[in-house]
Amino acid sequence: MHDVDLILSGGAALLMDRNFSRVENAALAVSCDRIAAIGSKSDIEQNYRAPRAIHVEDGLLLPGFVNCHTHSAMTCFRGIADDMDLMDWLRNYIFPAEARNLNPHVVYWASLLACAEMIKSGTTTFCDMYIFEDETAQAASEAGMRCLLGEGLFDFPSPSCQTPAEGLAYSRRLIEKWRNHPRIGVLITPHSLYTCSHDLLIEAKALADEYGLMIGIHLLENGMELAGLDLKFDKGAVSYLEEIGYLNERLLAYHAVCLSSQDIRRFAQSGCKVSHNPASNMKLASGVAPVPEMLAAGVCVGLGTDGCASNNTLDMIREMSLASKLHKVHRLDPTVMDAKTMVHMATLGGAKTIGLEDLIGSLEVGKQADIIVIDMKKPHLTPVYNDYSHLVYAASGADVHTVVIAGRPVMENRRLLTIDESDVMSQVRKISKNIWSSLKPVT
């Protein structure tokens, strides 16, 4: 008999490994922050004992979802400016709202609200780019979440940094502060090619190279950006990125809606990664990213929600459903972006996209115990013929019953264990009153 810290059991388990293995009447033994064993409930209970056991009858066990692109603190701007063009939305609403309202206090509470929302919908890891990211890191650490985050770098002043040099210095402090944390990682995040100068992009890359970090950047989000960058560089955005040494396995491009077939080949050859954000792209009418073509070419593509101001939720189950249906109707082909592909993109595919596939993304012995349980004992999930189909086409974030991150239960039976949900919502409601007052002259 082996002593472990936690035994988690339910109905079936989707391991999301390379073989898409499925275990019936499954249980997992967790030791410290790692998965110690996977098998049938009877075998695990016969060979392992733990001071704590969580059993969800008919629960579906699978790895936690990986949100490859979001701006978590933008929960405080949820619904503040909808139904408008991307550049109008950014320049006339979001950038002014950020300039007038963002400070460490606001970012901390808004990030904690995002963590609560993500945990309750099954996300265990998120990749973040925003402002005052040290506060987001603190919120994620307290919530028990796993994240990869970076301070947004701009040519113009942001609420946290007045100059590009200050932004780079902030990024360096962020790296040094969190570099040894078991769940918090850092990447370098120049906002975009239209908000960053050549010199800033070069310095950002030098910082990423110094520490061996990934670079995350918004890229070719819509046709207007494509046309503007073609004029700016006279060679195409991806050709420019290649020229300055960005095209490698440490580049993560957010959106990539307007990648050409030649761009896709370059991304595949160089190992660049992409975060697909269908809800945001649909809501802002940015277009449909050529994801089936990317996947066929061998580009690593994960799934992201983007921020709450352009989605307006952080529900990865909803995102899987939207992505699958969007590409089917766009190509008039019901076979593209099938359910199994979507669940892979939200788990192991997402982990690969942010460079953490050796730690998370699948349920395998030795990997981090980031595990969620879906309560399948629901009218809208009955009967069950295909687990993947139910996850993508029938389930919602509200069906997540239990969440374990790094071996620690952070939600059980829909009750958050690391966050005071009522307090967080109360704090953000207070913040929202100030935000709305500050925008009244604009609106």
C-alpha positions as CSV (number, residue, x, y, z in Angstrom):
1,M,0.0,0.0,0.0
2,H,1.4,3.4,-1.1
3,D,0.7,6.6,0.8
4,V,-0.4,9.5,-1.4
5,D,-2.0,12.9,-0.7
6,L,-5.2,12.7,-2.7
7,I,-7.3,10.2,-4.6
8,L,-9.6,11.6,-7.3
9,S,-12.2,9.3,-8.9
10,G,-15.3,9.4,-11.0
11,G,-16.6,7.8,-14.2
12,A,-14.4,7.8,-17.2
13,A,-11.1,9.7,-17.7
14,L,-9.9,11.3,-20.9
15,L,-6.1,11.3,-20.5
16,M,-5.5,13.5,-23.6
17,D,-2.2,11.8,-24.1
18,R,-0.8,11.1,-27.6
19,N,-3.0,8.0,-27.9
20,F,-6.2,9.8,-26.7
21,S,-6.5,7.1,-24.0
22,R,-9.7,6.6,-22.1
23,V,-10.0,4.9,-18.7
24,E,-13.4,3.5,-17.4
25,N,-14.3,3.8,-13.8
26,A,-11.2,5.9,-13.4
27,A,-9.2,7.1,-10.4
28,L,-5.9,9.1,-10.1
29,A,-3.5,9.0,-7.1
30,V,-1.8,12.3,-6.5
31,S,1.4,12.7,-4.5
32,C,2.4,16.3,-3.7
33,D,1.9,18.2,-7.0
34,R,2.3,15.2,-9.3
35,I,0.2,12.4,-10.7
36,A,1.4,9.2,-9.0
37,A,-0.9,6.6,-10.6
38,I,-3.8,6.3,-13.0
39,G,-6.1,3.3,-13.3
40,S,-9.5,1.9,-12.3
41,K,-11.0,3.0,-9.1
42,S,-10.8,-0.5,-7.6
43,D,-7.1,-0.8,-8.5
44,I,-6.1,2.6,-7.2
45,E,-7.9,2.1,-3.9
46,Q,-6.4,-1.3,-3.5
47,N,-2.9,0.0,-3.9
48,Y,-3.0,3.6,-2.6
49,R,-4.3,5.3,0.4
50,A,-4.8,9.1,1.0
51,P,-6.0,11.3,3.8
52,R,-8.4,12.9,1.3
53,A,-10.5,11.4,-1.5
54,I,-12.9,13.1,-3.9
55,H,-15.4,11.0,-5.8
56,V,-17.8,12.5,-8.3
57,E,-20.3,9.9,-9.4
58,D,-20.4,9.8,-13.2
59,G,-17.8,12.5,-13.3
60,L,-15.6,12.9,-16.4
61,L,-11.9,13.4,-15.4
62,L,-9.6,15.3,-17.8
63,P,-6.7,17.7,-17.7
64,G,-7.4,21.3,-16.9
65,F,-8.0,23.7,-19.8
66,V,-5.1,25.9,-21.0
67,N,-6.2,29.5,-22.0
68,C,-3.5,30.5,-24.4
69,H,-4.4,34.2,-24.6
70,T,-6.2,36.5,-22.3
71,H,-6.0,39.9,-20.5
72,S,-7.3,38.7,-17.2
73,A,-7.7,42.1,-15.5
74,M,-10.0,43.2,-18.3
75,T,-12.8,41.6,-16.3
76,C,-13.3,45.1,-14.9
77,F,-14.2,46.3,-18.4
78,R,-16.6,43.5,-19.3
79,G,-19.4,44.9,-21.4
80,I,-18.2,48.4,-21.3
81,A,-17.8,48.9,-25.1
82,D,-19.4,46.4,-27.4
83,D,-20.5,46.2,-31.0
84,M,-17.7,48.3,-32.6
85,D,-14.7,48.0,-34.8
86,L,-11.4,46.9,-33.3
87,M,-9.5,50.1,-33.7
88,D,-12.4,52.3,-32.6
89,W,-12.8,49.9,-29.6
90,L,-9.1,50.2,-28.7
91,R,-8.4,53.8,-29.4
92,N,-11.6,55.5,-28.3
93,Y,-12.7,53.2,-25.4
94,I,-10.3,50.7,-24.1
95,F,-7.1,52.7,-24.1
96,P,-8.8,55.7,-22.5
97,A,-10.5,53.5,-19.9
98,E,-7.2,51.9,-19.0
99,A,-5.4,55.3,-18.8
100,R,-8.0,56.7,-16.5
101,N,-8.6,53.7,-14.2
102,L,-5.9,51.1,-14.1
103,N,-3.7,50.9,-11.0
104,P,-2.3,48.0,-9.0
105,H,-5.4,47.8,-6.8
106,V,-7.8,47.5,-9.8
107,V,-5.6,45.0,-11.6
108,Y,-5.2,42.8,-8.5
109,W,-9.0,42.5,-7.8
110,A,-9.9,42.2,-11.5
111,S,-7.3,39.5,-12.0
112,L,-8.6,37.7,-8.9
113,L,-12.1,37.8,-10.4
114,A,-10.7,36.4,-13.6
115,C,-9.1,33.5,-11.6
116,A,-12.4,32.8,-10.0
117,E,-14.2,32.7,-13.4
118,M,-11.5,30.5,-15.0
119,I,-11.4,28.0,-12.1
120,K,-15.2,27.7,-12.1
121,S,-15.1,26.9,-15.9
122,G,-12.2,24.4,-15.7
123,T,-9.2,26.5,-16.7
124,T,-6.1,25.7,-14.7
125,T,-3.5,27.5,-16.7
126,F,-3.7,30.9,-18.5
127,C,-1.3,33.0,-20.6
128,D,-1.7,36.7,-19.9
129,M,-0.6,40.0,-21.4
130,Y,-1.6,43.2,-19.7
131,I,-0.6,46.0,-17.4
132,F,0.7,45.8,-13.8
133,E,1.2,42.1,-14.3
134,D,2.9,41.7,-11.0
135,E,-0.5,42.1,-9.5
136,T,-1.9,39.5,-11.8
137,A,0.9,37.2,-10.8
138,Q,0.1,37.8,-7.1
139,A,-3.6,37.1,-7.7
140,A,-2.9,33.9,-9.6
141,S,-0.5,32.7,-6.9
142,E,-3.1,33.3,-4.2
143,A,-5.8,31.5,-6.2
144,G,-3.5,28.5,-6.8
145,M,-3.6,28.9,-10.6
146,R,-0.8,28.3,-13.1
147,C,0.0,31.1,-15.5
148,L,2.5,32.5,-17.9
149,L,2.3,36.3,-18.1
150,G,4.0,39.3,-19.5
151,E,3.9,43.1,-19.1
152,G,2.5,44.8,-22.2
153,L,5.2,46.8,-24.0
154,F,4.3,49.9,-25.9
155,D,5.9,52.9,-27.6
156,F,3.5,55.2,-25.7
157,P,2.9,55.6,-22.0
158,S,0.8,53.0,-20.2
159,P,-0.6,53.3,-16.7
160,S,2.3,51.2,-15.4
161,C,5.2,52.5,-17.5
162,Q,5.8,55.9,-19.1
163,T,8.5,54.8,-21.6
164,P,9.6,51.7,-23.4
165,A,12.7,51.6,-21.2
166,E,10.5,51.5,-18.1
167,G,8.4,48.7,-19.6
168,L,11.5,46.6,-20.3
169,A,12.8,47.3,-16.8
170,Y,9.4,46.3,-15.3
171,S,9.6,43.1,-17.4
172,R,13.0,42.3,-16.0
173,R,11.8,42.8,-12.4
174,L,8.9,40.5,-13.1
175,I,11.2,37.8,-14.4
176,E,13.5,38.0,-11.4
177,K,10.7,38.1,-8.8
178,W,8.8,35.1,-10.1
179,R,11.5,33.0,-11.8
180,N,11.5,30.4,-9.1
181,H,7.8,30.1,-8.5
182,P,6.4,26.6,-9.2
183,R,3.3,27.9,-11.0
184,I,4.0,31.4,-12.2
185,G,6.1,32.0,-15.3
186,V,7.0,35.0,-17.4
187,L,7.1,35.7,-21.2
188,I,8.0,38.9,-23.0
189,T,5.0,40.6,-24.6
190,P,5.5,43.5,-27.0
191,H,1.9,44.4,-27.6
192,S,1.9,44.4,-31.4
193,L,3.8,45.6,-34.5
194,Y,1.6,48.7,-34.8
195,T,2.2,49.8,-31.2
196,C,6.0,49.0,-30.9
197,S,8.9,50.5,-32.7
198,H,11.7,48.6,-34.4
199,D,14.0,49.4,-31.5
200,L,11.6,48.3,-28.8
201,L,11.0,45.0,-30.7
202,I,14.7,44.4,-30.9
203,E,15.2,45.1,-27.2
204,A,12.3,42.9,-26.2
205,K,13.8,40.0,-28.2
206,A,17.2,40.6,-26.5
207,L,15.5,40.4,-23.1
208,A,13.7,37.2,-24.1
209,D,16.9,35.7,-25.4
210,E,18.8,36.5,-22.3
211,Y,16.4,34.5,-20.2
212,G,15.3,31.9,-22.8
213,L,11.7,33.1,-22.6
214,M,8.8,33.0,-25.1
215,I,7.6,36.1,-26.8
216,G,3.9,36.8,-27.1
217,I,2.6,39.4,-29.6
218,H,-0.7,40.3,-31.2
219,L,-0.3,39.6,-34.9
220,L,-2.5,40.3,-38.0
221,E,-5.7,40.4,-36.1
222,N,-7.7,41.9,-39.0
223,G,-7.5,43.2,-42.5
224,M,-6.9,46.8,-41.5
225,E,-3.8,45.8,-39.5
226,L,-2.6,43.7,-42.4
227,A,-2.9,46.6,-44.8
228,G,-1.3,49.0,-42.4
229,L,1.7,46.8,-41.7
230,D,2.1,46.0,-45.4
231,L,2.5,49.8,-46.0
232,K,4.7,50.2,-43.0
233,F,7.2,47.5,-43.8
234,D,6.8,47.1,-47.5
235,K,7.4,43.4,-47.2
236,G,4.7,41.9,-45.0
237,A,4.5,41.5,-41.3
238,V,5.8,37.9,-41.1
239,S,8.7,38.8,-43.5
240,Y,9.6,41.6,-41.1
241,L,9.4,39.3,-38.1
242,E,11.7,36.9,-39.9
243,E,14.1,39.7,-40.7
244,I,14.4,40.7,-37.0
245,G,14.8,37.2,-35.8
246,Y,11.4,36.5,-34.2
247,L,10.5,33.5,-36.2
248,N,11.4,30.5,-34.0
249,E,9.8,28.1,-31.6
250,R,9.6,30.7,-28.8
251,L,7.2,33.0,-30.7
252,L,3.5,32.9,-29.8
253,A,1.3,34.9,-32.1
254,Y,-2.1,35.9,-30.8
255,H,-4.9,35.9,-33.3
256,A,-3.0,35.4,-36.7
257,V,-6.3,35.9,-38.5
258,C,-4.7,37.2,-41.7
259,L,-1.8,34.7,-42.1
260,S,-1.3,33.9,-45.8
261,S,-0.5,30.4,-47.0
262,Q,3.2,31.4,-47.3
263,D,3.1,32.8,-43.8
264,I,1.7,29.5,-42.5
265,R,4.5,27.6,-44.2
266,R,7.0,29.9,-42.5
267,F,5.4,29.4,-39.1
268,A,5.4,25.7,-39.6
269,Q,9.1,25.6,-40.7
270,S,10.3,27.8,-37.8
271,G,8.1,26.3,-35.0
272,C,6.1,29.4,-34.2
273,K,3.0,29.0,-32.2
274,V,-0.5,30.5,-32.5
275,S,-3.3,31.3,-30.1
276,H,-6.7,31.1,-31.8
277,N,-9.3,33.3,-30.2
278,P,-12.6,32.8,-32.1
279,A,-15.1,34.6,-29.8
280,S,-13.1,37.8,-29.8
281,N,-12.5,37.6,-33.6
282,M,-16.2,37.0,-34.2
283,K,-17.3,39.8,-31.9
284,L,-14.9,42.4,-33.3
285,A,-15.6,41.1,-36.9
286,S,-11.9,40.6,-37.3
287,G,-12.3,37.6,-39.6
288,V,-11.7,33.8,-39.4
289,A,-8.2,32.6,-38.8
290,P,-7.1,29.8,-41.2
291,V,-6.7,27.3,-38.3
292,P,-7.5,24.1,-40.3
293,E,-4.7,25.1,-42.7
294,M,-2.4,25.9,-39.9
295,L,-3.0,22.5,-38.2
296,A,-2.6,20.7,-41.6
297,A,0.7,22.4,-42.1
298,G,1.9,21.4,-38.6
299,V,1.7,24.7,-36.8
300,C,1.1,24.3,-33.1
301,V,-2.3,26.1,-32.3
302,G,-3.9,26.5,-28.9
303,L,-7.1,28.1,-27.9
304,G,-7.7,31.4,-26.0
305,T,-10.5,33.6,-24.9
306,D,-8.8,37.0,-25.2
307,G,-10.0,39.4,-22.6
308,C,-13.5,39.9,-21.1
309,A,-13.9,43.2,-22.9
310,S,-13.9,41.5,-26.3
311,N,-15.4,38.1,-25.6
312,N,-17.1,38.6,-22.9
313,T,-16.3,35.5,-20.8
314,L,-13.4,33.3,-20.0
315,D,-15.2,30.0,-20.5
316,M,-12.9,27.6,-22.5
317,I,-15.7,25.1,-23.0
318,R,-17.7,27.8,-24.7
319,E,-14.6,28.7,-26.8
320,M,-14.2,25.2,-28.0
321,S,-17.8,25.1,-29.2
322,L,-17.6,28.5,-30.9
323,A,-14.3,27.5,-32.7
324,S,-15.7,24.2,-34.0
325,K,-18.9,25.7,-35.3
326,L,-17.2,28.9,-36.7
327,H,-14.9,26.9,-39.0
328,K,-17.6,24.5,-40.1
329,V,-19.9,27.2,-41.3
330,H,-17.1,29.3,-42.7
331,R,-15.9,26.4,-44.9
332,L,-19.4,24.8,-45.3
333,D,-17.7,21.6,-44.1
334,P,-19.2,19.9,-41.0
335,T,-16.1,17.6,-40.7
336,V,-13.5,20.3,-39.9
337,M,-12.4,21.1,-36.4
338,D,-14.0,18.0,-34.9
339,A,-14.7,17.7,-31.2
340,K,-11.6,15.6,-30.4
341,T,-9.4,18.2,-32.1
342,M,-11.0,21.0,-30.1
343,V,-10.5,19.2,-26.8
344,H,-6.9,18.6,-27.7
345,M,-6.4,22.3,-28.6
346,A,-7.8,23.2,-25.2
347,T,-5.5,20.8,-23.3
348,L,-2.3,19.2,-24.6
349,G,-2.3,21.4,-27.7
350,G,-2.6,24.5,-25.5
351,A,0.2,23.3,-23.2
352,K,2.5,22.8,-26.3
353,T,1.5,26.3,-27.5
354,I,2.9,27.9,-24.3
355,G,5.8,25.6,-24.0
356,L,4.6,23.6,-21.0
357,E,3.7,20.3,-22.5
358,D,6.2,18.4,-20.4
359,L,4.4,19.5,-17.3
360,I,0.7,19.8,-18.1
361,G,-2.0,19.2,-20.7
362,S,-2.5,15.5,-20.3
363,L,-3.1,13.1,-17.4
364,E,0.1,11.1,-17.3
365,V,2.2,9.7,-14.4
366,G,4.8,12.2,-13.4
367,K,3.1,15.2,-14.8
368,Q,1.6,18.0,-12.7
369,A,-1.7,17.1,-11.2
370,D,-3.8,19.7,-13.0
371,I,-7.2,17.9,-13.1
372,I,-10.8,18.8,-13.6
373,V,-14.0,16.8,-13.2
374,I,-17.1,17.5,-15.3
375,D,-20.4,16.5,-13.7
376,M,-22.0,14.4,-16.4
377,K,-25.1,13.7,-14.3
378,K,-27.1,16.5,-15.9
379,P,-30.2,16.5,-18.2
380,H,-28.3,18.2,-21.0
381,L,-25.5,15.7,-20.8
382,T,-27.7,12.6,-20.9
383,P,-27.2,10.1,-22.5
384,V,-23.5,9.9,-23.2
385,Y,-22.4,8.4,-26.5
386,N,-19.2,10.4,-27.1
387,D,-17.4,12.3,-24.3
388,Y,-15.6,14.7,-26.7
389,S,-18.9,15.6,-28.4
390,H,-20.6,16.4,-25.2
391,L,-17.7,18.5,-24.0
392,V,-17.7,20.7,-27.2
393,Y,-21.4,20.7,-28.2
394,A,-23.4,20.2,-25.0
395,A,-21.4,21.1,-21.9
396,S,-20.7,24.6,-20.4
397,G,-18.3,25.9,-17.8
398,A,-21.0,25.6,-15.2
399,D,-20.7,21.8,-15.5
400,V,-17.3,21.8,-13.9
401,H,-17.6,20.1,-10.5
402,T,-14.0,19.9,-9.1
403,V,-10.7,21.5,-10.0
404,V,-7.3,20.4,-8.8
405,I,-4.1,22.4,-9.6
406,A,-0.6,21.1,-8.8
407,G,-2.3,18.5,-6.6
408,R,-4.3,21.1,-4.6
409,P,-8.1,21.2,-4.8
410,V,-9.1,24.8,-5.6
411,M,-12.7,24.0,-6.2
412,E,-14.9,21.2,-5.0
413,N,-18.6,20.7,-5.8
414,R,-18.6,24.2,-7.4
415,R,-17.3,25.9,-4.2
416,L,-14.1,27.8,-4.6
417,L,-11.6,26.9,-1.9
418,T,-8.8,29.5,-2.5
419,I,-10.9,32.6,-3.3
420,D,-13.6,34.5,-1.4
421,E,-15.9,34.8,-4.3
422,S,-18.4,37.2,-2.7
423,D,-15.7,39.5,-1.6
424,V,-14.0,39.6,-5.0
425,M,-17.2,40.4,-6.8
426,S,-18.1,43.1,-4.3
427,Q,-14.7,44.7,-4.8
428,V,-15.0,44.7,-8.6
429,R,-18.5,46.1,-8.4
430,K,-17.1,49.1,-6.5
431,I,-14.3,49.5,-9.0
432,S,-16.8,49.4,-11.9
433,K,-18.7,52.4,-10.6
434,N,-15.5,54.5,-10.8
435,I,-14.8,53.2,-14.3
436,W,-18.2,54.1,-15.5
437,S,-18.1,57.6,-14.1
438,S,-14.7,58.2,-15.7
439,L,-16.1,57.3,-19.1
440,K,-19.3,59.3,-19.1
441,P,-17.7,62.3,-20.8
442,V,-16.5,60.0,-23.6
443,T,-19.8,58.1,-24.1
